C-alpha cells in the first residue's frame, strides 16, 4: 500500500486486510455502486491513480462546492483501489440516500458500447462489495446494495430508473443497471465471494447492541476508558456530527461504542435514535410531520432508517426535516 495526496493506493488483497482492521464509529447500512462515466478507461495510464483521484477531488470541491471528494473509494481497470473521503464522513453521491452509506466509484464508462470492464476490475468490485458486507453486517440484497440509476436526480425518490435518472453505474454494469440485472447478475457473485460467510440479521445484531445514538458535537473524541482523562483511541478517527453510533455498554455517563475494544464516548454529546425498517412497498418522505408537507423522497420496503423524533404519528428520520408515517415502520 502506498500513500500520496492523502489517499491510499492498494490491491484488493491489501484492501481486504486493511478493511478488516479498520475502526469505524459511524453505523453503515448500505453500499452504493457508481461509475465515473468521465474520466473513463482512456484516461487511465496504469500508474496515474493518485493524479486521477486528486483531480476528482478538485472537481468535487471546486465545481460542486463539496467539502471533500464525494466517494469513499475509487476502483480502476487494473483492479487497484484508492481511498477517498474518510469512512467517518457521509458520502456525497446519491441525493436522499447518503446517510449510513459507503460510496464506491468505479473509474470507467460502463454504458453499452463504451468501456469493456476488465476481469481484474470485475474481481475487485465483487470482492470489495463482499468485504464491506462482511465488515458491516450488510445483507446482500437490492435494498442494501444500490445503483445510482435507481434514484431520481432532482428529488432523490427511488423510482428504479423510470424517470430523470443517470445511467450510473452503467447500462452494461455486470449486464445492466436495472434492479433485476443487479439481483440476477451482480448480487450472486457477491454472495459467492463471501465464501459461506453468513451476514447476521438485524435482530441478531441488535442482541449485542444496547441502543443507537447520534452525535450532536462537530467532532466527538473516542477514548480508551470511560473518563475524559483517558487517552484518545489512536487507531480511529473521532466520530462526526450526525453519525449514528452503536452503544454496547453504559458507564458513568459514557457509552462504549465497540463490541471488541474499550472505546468510549461522552454520552452528553449524543442523543438516542431508534432503528426501524420500512414495511410498506413505497413510503413517502415529507418535509414535515403531515400529509400537507411536500414529498421530498421515497423509501422502499426493507430499507432501514433511524428515528430521531416523533410527532403526532410521524417519525423524523434525518437531521434534515424528513418525516414518514410511523405506522409504516417496523421497530427493529
C-alpha positions in Angstrom: 0.0 0.0 0.0 1.3 3.4 -0.9 0.2 6.9 0.1 0.1 10.2 -1.8 -2.0 13.4 -1.6 -3.7 12.0 1.5 -5.0 8.9 -0.4 -4.0 5.2 -0.1 -3.5 3.0 -3.1 -3.9 -0.7 -2.6 -4.6 -4.0 -4.3 -7.8 -6.0 -3.5 -5.8 -8.3 -1.2 -4.4 -5.3 0.7 -7.9 -3.7 0.8 -9.4 -6.8 2.5 -6.7 -6.8 5.2 -6.9 -3.0 5.6 -10.7 -3.1 5.9 -10.7 -6.0 8.4 -8.6 -3.9 10.8 -10.3 -0.5 10.2 -12.3 1.0 13.1 -15.4 3.0 12.0 -17.7 4.6 14.5 -20.4 5.5 12.0 -23.1 2.9 11.5 -23.1 1.7 7.9 -26.2 0.1 6.4 -25.8 0.5 2.6 -23.4 0.2 -0.3 -23.6 2.5 -3.4 -22.3 1.4 -6.8 -21.3 4.1 -9.3 -19.2 4.6 -12.4 -17.4 7.8 -13.1 -18.5 8.0 -16.8 -15.8 10.6 -17.2 -12.9 10.0 -16.6 -13.0 6.6 -18.3 -10.6 3.9 -19.2 -8.9 6.0 -21.9 -7.6 8.4 -19.2 -6.1 5.6 -17.1 -2.4 5.0 -17.8 -1.8 2.2 -15.4 0.1 4.3 -12.9 -1.8 7.6 -12.5 -4.4 6.6 -9.9 -3.3 9.3 -7.4 -3.5 12.0 -10.0 -6.9 11.0 -11.2 -8.2 10.8 -7.6 -6.7 14.3 -6.9 -8.4 15.7 -10.0 -11.8 14.2 -9.0 -11.4 15.8 -5.5 -10.6 19.1 -7.1 -13.7 18.9 -9.3 -15.9 17.9 -6.4 -14.6 20.7 -4.1 -14.1 23.5 -6.7 -17.0 22.9 -9.1 -19.6 21.1 -6.9 -18.8 23.1 -3.7 -18.5 20.0 -1.6 -16.2 19.8 1.4 -14.3 16.8 0.1 -14.2 14.2 -2.7 -17.7 12.6 -2.9 -16.7 8.9 -2.7 -15.0 6.7 -0.2 -13.3 4.6 -2.8 -12.4 4.6 -6.4 -11.5 1.4 -8.3 -9.5 1.2 -11.6 -9.1 -1.1 -14.6 -6.1 -2.9 -13.2 -8.1 -3.8 -10.1 -6.4 -1.3 -7.8 -8.3 0.8 -5.2 -7.7 4.3 -4.0 -9.3 5.7 -0.8 -11.1 9.0 -0.9 -13.4 10.6 1.7 -13.0 9.4 5.3 -15.2 6.5 6.2 -16.4 8.5 9.2 -18.0 11.0 6.7 -21.3 10.6 4.9 -20.7 10.4 1.1 -22.0 13.0 -1.4 -23.2 10.6 -4.1 -26.9 9.9 -4.1 -29.4 12.6 -3.1 -31.5 11.4 -0.2 -29.6 8.1 0.2 -26.2 9.1 1.6 -26.8 8.6 5.3 -25.3 5.4 6.6 -23.9 4.6 3.2 -20.5 3.7 1.6 -19.9 5.1 -1.9 -17.8 3.0 -4.4 -16.9 4.9 -7.6 -15.7 2.7 -10.4 -13.5 4.6 -12.9 -14.8 4.0 -16.4 -17.8 4.4 -18.6 -19.8 1.1 -18.4 -22.7 2.1 -20.6 -23.2 -0.3 -23.6 -20.7 0.3 -26.4 -18.2 2.1 -24.1 -15.6 0.6 -21.8 -15.5 -3.1 -21.5 -14.8 -3.9 -17.9 -11.6 -5.9 -17.3 -11.6 -9.1 -15.4 -9.3 -7.6 -12.8 -11.8 -4.7 -12.3 -14.7 -7.1 -12.0 -12.9 -9.2 -9.4 -12.1 -6.1 -7.3 -15.7 -4.7 -7.4 -17.1 -8.1 -6.4 -14.6 -8.8 -3.6 -14.8 -5.2 -2.3 -18.6 -5.3 -2.0 -18.4 -8.7 -0.3 -15.7 -7.4 2.1 -17.8 -4.4 3.0 -20.9 -6.6 3.6 -18.9 -8.8 5.9 -17.3 -5.9 7.8 -20.5 -4.0 8.4 -23.1 -6.8 8.5 -24.8 -5.7 5.3 -27.2 -8.2 3.8 -26.8 -9.0 0.1 -29.9 -7.6 -1.4 -31.1 -4.7 -3.6 -32.3 -2.6 -0.6 -28.8 -2.6 0.8 -26.6 -2.7 -2.3 -27.9 0.0 -4.6 -27.2 1.6 -8.0 -27.3 5.4 -8.6 -29.6 4.7 -11.6 -32.5 3.8 -9.3 -32.9 7.3 -7.8 -34.4 10.5 -9.3 -31.7 13.1 -9.7 -33.8 16.0 -8.6 -35.8 14.6 -5.7 -33.8 11.6 -4.5 -37.0 9.5 -4.8 -36.2 5.8 -5.6 -38.1 5.0 -8.8 -35.8 2.2 -10.0 -34.8 4.0 -13.1 -38.1 5.1 -14.6 -37.7 8.9 -14.7 -35.0 11.6 -14.5 -32.1 9.1 -13.8 -28.4 8.8 -14.6 -27.3 5.5 -16.2 -24.8 5.1 -13.4 -23.2 2.6 -12.8 -23.7 1.9 -16.5 -26.2 0.2 -18.8 -23.7 -2.7 -19.1 -22.5 -2.8 -15.5 -22.5 -6.6 -14.8 -25.1 -7.0 -17.5 -27.3 -3.9 -16.8 -28.3 -1.2 -14.4 -31.8 -2.3 -13.5 -32.8 -3.8 -10.2 -33.4 -7.2 -11.9 -29.9 -7.0 -13.5 -28.4 -6.4 -10.1 -30.3 -9.3 -8.5 -29.6 -11.7 -11.3 -26.1 -10.9 -12.3 -24.2 -9.0 -9.6 -25.5 -10.0 -6.2 -25.0 -13.7 -6.7 -21.3 -13.0 -7.4 -21.1 -11.0 -4.2 -22.7 -13.8 -2.2 -20.3 -16.3 -3.8 -17.3 -14.1 -2.8 -18.4 -14.3 0.8 -17.4 -18.0 0.8 -20.2 -19.1 3.0 -20.0 -16.2 5.5 -23.5 -15.6 6.8 -24.4 -12.0 7.3 -26.2 -11.7 10.7 -29.8 -10.5 10.6 -30.8 -7.2 12.1 -32.4 -9.0 15.1 -29.2 -10.9 15.7 -27.0 -7.8 15.5 -29.3 -6.0 17.9 -28.9 -8.6 20.6 -25.3 -7.2 21.0 -26.2 -3.6 20.7 -27.7 -1.9 23.7 -29.0 1.1 21.7 -28.2 3.6 19.0 -27.4 7.3 19.4 -26.4 10.1 17.1 -23.5 12.6 17.6 -24.5 16.2 18.4 -21.0 17.7 18.5 -19.0 18.7 15.5 -16.4 16.1 16.5 -16.6 13.6 19.3 -13.4 12.1 20.7 -13.2 8.3 21.2 -11.3 7.4 24.4 -9.8 4.2 25.8 -11.8 4.3 29.0 -15.0 5.9 30.4 -13.4 9.2 31.5 -12.3 12.4 29.9 -8.8 11.9 31.2 -8.4 8.7 29.3 -6.1 8.5 26.2 -7.8 9.1 22.8 -8.0 5.9 20.7 -5.1 6.2 18.3 -6.4 3.6 15.7 -9.5 5.5 14.7 -10.8 9.0 13.9 -13.2 11.0 16.1 -16.9 10.5 15.4 -18.5 13.3 13.4 -21.7 15.4 13.8 -24.8 13.4 12.9 -23.1 10.0 12.9 -25.1 7.1 14.2 -23.2 5.1 16.8 -23.8 1.7 18.3 -23.8 1.5 22.1 -22.7 -1.7 23.7 -22.4 -0.6 27.3 -23.1 2.4 29.6 -20.9 3.6 32.4 -20.9 6.8 34.4 -22.3 8.9 31.6 -20.2 7.3 28.9 -21.0 4.9 26.1 -18.9 2.0 24.9 -19.2 2.1 21.1 -17.1 -1.0 20.1 -18.1 -4.6 20.6 -14.4 -5.7 20.8 -12.4 -2.7 22.0 -12.5 -0.4 25.1 -13.6 2.6 23.0 -15.8 5.1 24.8 -17.6 8.4 24.0 -19.1 11.0 26.3 -22.9 10.4 26.3 -23.6 14.1 26.9 -22.7 14.8 23.2 -25.2 12.3 21.8 -29.0 11.8 21.5 -30.9 8.5 21.2 -32.3 7.1 17.9 -34.4 4.0 17.1 -33.5 1.7 14.3 -36.5 0.7 12.1 -37.4 -1.0 8.8 -39.9 0.2 6.2 -42.8 -2.3 5.9 -44.7 -0.6 3.1 -44.0 -1.2 -0.6 -43.4 2.6 -1.0 -43.2 5.1 1.8 -43.3 8.8 1.0 -40.9 11.1 2.8 -42.1 14.6 3.5 -40.5 17.8 4.7 -42.7 18.0 7.8 -44.9 15.9 10.1 -48.0 15.8 8.0 -49.5 15.0 4.6 -49.7 18.7 3.7 -45.9 19.0 3.6 -44.2 18.4 0.2 -42.9 15.0 -0.7 -39.1 15.1 -0.8 -38.2 11.4 -1.3 -39.5 7.9 -1.0 -38.3 4.7 0.6 -38.9 1.1 -0.5 -39.8 -1.9 1.6 -36.9 -3.3 3.5 -35.0 -0.1 3.7 -33.7 0.8 7.2 -33.9 4.2 8.9 -33.1 5.7 12.3 -35.9 7.6 14.1 -34.7 10.8 15.7 -38.0 12.3 16.8 -41.8 11.7 16.8 -44.7 14.0 16.3 -48.4 13.0 16.1 -47.9 9.7 14.4 -45.0 10.8 12.3 -41.3 9.9 12.6 -38.3 12.1 11.8 -35.7 10.0 10.1 -33.0 12.6 9.3 -31.2 15.6 10.8 -32.7 17.5 7.9 -36.6 17.8 8.1 -37.6 14.4 6.6 -40.6 12.7 8.1 -42.5 9.5 7.4 -45.7 8.0 8.9 -44.8 5.9 11.9 -47.4 3.2 11.1 -45.3 2.1 8.1 -42.1 1.5 10.1 -41.3 -1.7 12.0 -39.1 -1.1 15.0 -36.1 -3.4 15.0 
